[in-house]
Amino acid sequence: MYDVVIIGAGVSGSASARELSRYKLNVCVVEKEEDVCCGTSKANSAIVHAGFDAEAGSLMAKLNVEGNQMMEELSKELDFHYKNNGSLVVCLHEEEKPNLQELYDRGIKNGVKDLRIIDRDELVKLEPNISDEAVAALYAPTGGIVCPFGMNIAFAENAATNGVEFKFDTEVTGLEKKDGSWVVKTNQGEIETRYVVNAAGVHADKFHNMVSDKKLHITPRRGDYCLLDRSTEGFVTHTIFQLPSKFGKGVLVTPTVHGNTLVGPTAIDIENKEGTNTTQEGIDELINKAGTTVKGLPIRQVITSFAGLRAHEDGHEFYIGELEEAKGFIDCAGIESPGLTSAPAIGKMVAEIVKELTGAEANPDFNGSRKGILDPKTLSNEERAALIKENPAYGNIICRCEMITEGEIIDAIKRPLGAKSLDGVKRRTRAGMGRCQSGFCSPRTIEILAREHGVDPAEITKAGGNSKIIVGINKDRI
């Protein structure tokens, strides 16, 4: 029997797993997909929010600010990409200035540091490509950007290194209370545990409602995005927001930690909890809206578009805690924006709840450090030459757009919770994320995956399940 089973290996579930690994607990994470970071955590704005938007006094506001304050140290400890680039909420009309003041006041109440309202002259100095219509902005120097894949994977890898078990392709189909413990029913069989943590993203209401008469409702809120080529690096340097509405923080324009420019998201409430298709209407909307806050948006440099789902809880609040009516069942639900920022604090809160319930002792062998995949591009010429001499795989470029080597891909496969699919390699190394969107490197990456896993190339998938890439061999048809 496990002490804790976590449903979901997104950023909240993985952060919770890492924090729980600090204690002498037998922890298991079950994930219906083939890898970590396959839901909301892989398709979002990658923003570290300062914390001025959430309602003052809310759990969302508290965890947002705490997560923001934890991020820089965590990025060093777990070796994932983070940049403190600051954020701007842009006001386009004089009559909207009171809305900036309202955000400022809320941010001060939430404990956000160094907030300022700046005039157009200072705004233009910070962002030369800002719209000619912009009159003022709320400047939050504590805002930042992060690699969401790298962060999620870092939490999960570190949790696994500290003894947490991960079960992939394991979909939860039912929950049953039995003799003081829980039976988690899955497509791979039953799992018994003392406690359940429900970190299932847009599906969290389904599991909550299996065990509680106090129903929870989560609406999938789809957001379309456009990603621009790294040649646009420097077009903006801060994260530029529009004034928020009831549907969210509006369409933003932001740099990414790897030098791309990201535009999005839209906000459309849908019913399909797997509905991550993009729409022409959505793409048109985000490009038009982004054009109101910046001028000269280089839309010809768009290299891909994608959509993600936010788990919108009706009360627009994080729903975290043990259920009174279902002892041992701990919700971690309604984790929409600023969920990525809040994830470190969410994980800490979940672990504290479990510790209080179990009286668990500290794990004396816990190691909170993790070293990421070596990037030869960060080395000096001398260091890189020595590395290639020691391991020639680091001299074999597989992805030319992002200059990713065979050595990096092999490392991504052989690490704890290593990559099994093309998308798994992409999230860990960026092979396939460049301008050609894997047109050149995917066959070579498939060969490496097949070789390292000892399987036929036809068994390699894009993203697990039935997403087969190779459907046959041409020579066999002759």
SULBELRA-V858519 format. One record per residue. N is the residue number from 0. PHI is phi in whole degrees, 0 to 359 (NA if undefined). BURIAL is b if it has 24 or more other ideal C-beta (glycine too) atoms within 12 Angstrom, else e. Layout:
n/phi/burial
N/PHI/BURIAL
N/PHI/BURIAL
//
This chain:
n/phi/burial
0/NA/e
1/275/b
2/281/b
3/221/b
4/245/b
5/258/b
6/267/b
7/112/b
8/250/b
9/284/b
10/291/b
11/290/b
12/295/b
13/288/b
14/296/b
15/295/b
16/299/b
17/297/b
18/294/b
19/292/b
20/289/b
21/288/b
22/242/b
23/282/e
24/227/b
25/266/b
26/245/b
27/227/b
28/250/b
29/251/b
30/224/b
31/286/b
32/270/b
33/271/b
34/202/b
35/285/b
36/60/b
37/245/b
38/243/b
39/304/b
40/293/b
41/263/b
42/226/b
43/206/b
44/276/b
45/60/b
46/258/b
47/261/b
48/288/b
49/292/b
50/118/b
51/270/b
52/270/b
53/294/b
54/301/b
55/302/b
56/89/e
57/279/b
58/297/b
59/302/b
60/295/b
61/300/b
62/287/b
63/301/b
64/294/b
65/297/b
66/297/b
67/302/b
68/289/b
69/273/b
70/295/b
71/298/e
72/296/e
73/297/b
74/298/b
75/283/e
76/293/e
77/253/b
78/60/b
79/235/b
80/284/b
81/213/b
82/220/b
83/271/b
84/264/b
85/80/b
86/227/b
87/227/b
88/256/b
89/266/b
90/253/b
91/259/b
92/221/e
93/304/e
94/289/e
95/268/b
96/303/b
97/300/e
98/292/b
99/296/b
100/297/e
101/297/e
102/296/b
103/301/b
104/299/e
105/294/b
106/299/b
107/298/b
108/297/e
109/280/b
110/92/b
111/285/b
112/268/e
113/65/e
114/295/b
115/214/b
116/263/b
117/246/b
118/272/e
119/298/b
120/301/e
121/290/e
122/298/b
123/294/e
124/295/e
125/286/b
126/224/b
127/300/e
128/268/b
129/292/b
130/302/b
131/294/e
132/275/e
133/294/b
134/246/b
135/193/b
136/202/b
137/270/b
138/256/b
139/241/b
140/298/b
141/276/b
142/292/b
143/205/b
144/226/b
145/212/b
146/271/b
147/295/b
148/294/b
149/300/b
150/293/b
151/299/b
152/296/b
153/297/b
154/302/b
155/293/b
156/300/b
157/293/b
158/298/b
159/296/b
160/300/b
161/266/b
162/104/b
163/285/b
164/266/b
165/244/b
166/242/b
167/264/b
168/52/b
169/237/b
170/264/b
171/284/b
172/247/e
173/190/e
174/224/b
175/219/e
176/277/b
177/212/e
178/51/e
179/82/e
180/232/b
181/244/b
182/255/b
183/264/b
184/270/b
185/226/b
186/291/e
187/250/e
188/117/e
189/265/e
190/233/b
191/257/b
192/208/b
193/281/b
194/225/b
195/239/b
196/250/b
197/265/b
198/241/b
199/265/b
200/61/b
201/292/b
202/264/b
203/297/b
204/294/b
205/299/b
206/285/b
207/302/b
208/287/b
209/290/b
210/242/b
211/226/b
212/276/e
213/272/e
214/290/e
215/247/b
216/234/e
217/244/b
218/260/b
219/289/b
220/251/b
221/276/b
222/229/b
223/274/b
224/224/b
225/238/b
226/250/b
227/259/b
228/299/b
229/293/b
230/294/e
231/272/b
232/306/e
233/97/e
234/302/b
235/228/b
236/244/b
237/256/b
238/278/b
239/252/b
240/258/b
241/270/b
242/299/b
243/290/b
244/233/e
245/294/e
246/267/b
247/140/b
248/267/b
249/79/b
250/276/b
251/255/b
252/233/b
253/213/b
254/287/b
255/252/b
256/293/b
257/255/b
258/100/b
259/282/b
260/243/b
261/244/b
262/235/b
263/148/b
264/256/b
265/282/b
266/213/b
267/235/b
268/283/b
269/230/b
270/259/e
271/285/e
272/280/b
273/242/e
274/278/e
275/260/b
276/285/e
277/276/b
278/230/e
279/297/e
280/298/e
281/295/b
282/295/b
283/300/e
284/297/b
285/290/b
286/293/b
287/295/e
288/291/b
289/298/b
290/292/b
291/275/b
292/255/b
293/230/b
294/248/e
295/73/e
296/304/b
297/280/b
298/293/b
299/292/e
300/265/e
301/296/b
302/252/b
303/196/b
304/231/b
305/205/b
306/226/b
307/231/b
308/246/b
309/259/b
310/273/b
311/273/b
312/274/b
313/307/e
314/274/e
315/50/b
316/212/b
317/293/b
318/242/b
319/233/b
320/150/b
321/285/b
322/280/b
323/299/e
324/274/e
325/214/b
326/303/e
327/91/b
328/254/b
329/245/b
330/281/b
331/222/b
332/238/b
333/67/b
334/272/b
335/258/b
336/308/b
337/263/b
338/297/b
339/297/b
340/300/b
341/282/b
342/309/b
343/301/b
344/286/b
345/298/b
346/302/b
347/296/b
348/294/b
349/299/b
350/297/b
351/293/e
352/297/b
353/294/b
354/301/b
355/295/e
356/286/b
357/259/b
358/69/e
359/298/b
360/272/e
361/296/e
362/275/b
363/292/e
364/264/e
365/299/b
366/238/e
367/275/b
368/261/e
369/211/b
370/257/e
371/284/b
372/292/b
373/295/b
374/253/b
375/301/b
376/294/e
377/274/e
378/269/e
379/288/e
380/301/e
381/293/e
382/295/e
383/293/e
384/297/e
385/294/e
386/297/b
387/293/e
388/297/e
389/285/e
390/219/e
391/301/e
392/299/b
393/282/b
394/256/e
395/258/b
396/283/b
397/262/b
398/255/b
399/283/e
400/299/b
401/256/b
402/56/b
403/260/b
404/264/b
405/300/b
406/300/b
407/294/b
408/293/b
409/298/b
410/300/b
411/299/b
412/282/b
413/269/e
414/291/b
415/305/b
416/57/b
417/296/b
418/293/b
419/241/b
420/228/b
421/301/b
422/293/b
423/297/b
424/294/b
425/300/b
426/294/b
427/271/b
428/236/b
429/79/b
430/295/b
431/102/b
432/265/b
433/273/b
434/300/b
435/273/e
436/53/b
437/76/b
438/301/e
439/270/e
440/271/b
441/300/b
442/299/e
443/287/b
444/294/b
445/300/b
446/300/b
447/293/b
448/301/b
449/297/b
450/297/e
451/289/b
452/267/e
453/67/e
454/233/e
455/290/e
456/306/b
457/294/e
458/275/e
459/284/b
460/248/b
461/286/b
462/210/b
463/79/b
464/60/e
465/264/e
466/276/e
467/296/e
468/255/b
469/266/e
470/254/e
471/174/e
472/252/e
473/302/e
474/297/e
475/289/e
476/266/e
477/282/e
//
